[in-house]
């Protein structure tokens, strides 16, 4: 089979650099950045974050081949900032957004655990994992409320 071993898709080899930056000589304020051992998940999130920034004129990515674990992202800025600096800003913004999402997720499910009487660590077989009210009759989840109502 042609597929590489799974660990080769995400573990950097000795001396392998995770990012390679190639300045574009034909387009001003542009660079092509190769990010190793990553796939569409990070590529699409970075592209979307970059496009939401006002200094970006162009941002796009591609995965050249599905069996090779890297993607190439092309960035062009308006000249007020370098492509490397804007990529670093986008990564920091993306990390903070994901941390915020994680804290909101954990907060909402801590409400569910408190409401149903669980401590969070003891999820027994009698509990309803979907909050439909079968196992915790009388809770807010059984009254037609959802996680946005808290």
URQUIUR-V283351 format. One record per pair of residues at least 6 apart in sequence whose C-alpha atoms are under 6 Angstrom apart, sorted by the first residue. I is the first residue (numbers start at 1). GAP is how many residues later the second one is. If there is no record, write none. Layout:
[[I/GAP] [I/GAP]]
This chain:
[[9/28] [9/60] [10/27] [18/17] [18/18] [19/15] [19/16] [20/13] [20/14] [21/12] [22/9] [22/10] [23/8] [24/6] [24/7] [29/47] [29/48] [29/50] [30/45] [30/46] [31/43] [31/44] [32/41] [32/42] [33/39] [33/40] [34/37] [34/38] [35/35] [35/36] [36/34] [37/32] [37/33] [38/31] [38/32] [39/31] [47/12] [47/13] [49/41] [50/40] [55/22] [55/23] [56/21] [57/19] [57/20] [58/17] [58/18] [59/15] [59/16] [60/13] [60/14] [61/11] [61/12] [62/9] [62/10] [63/8] [113/7] [116/20] [127/8] [128/7] [131/10] [132/10] [133/9]]
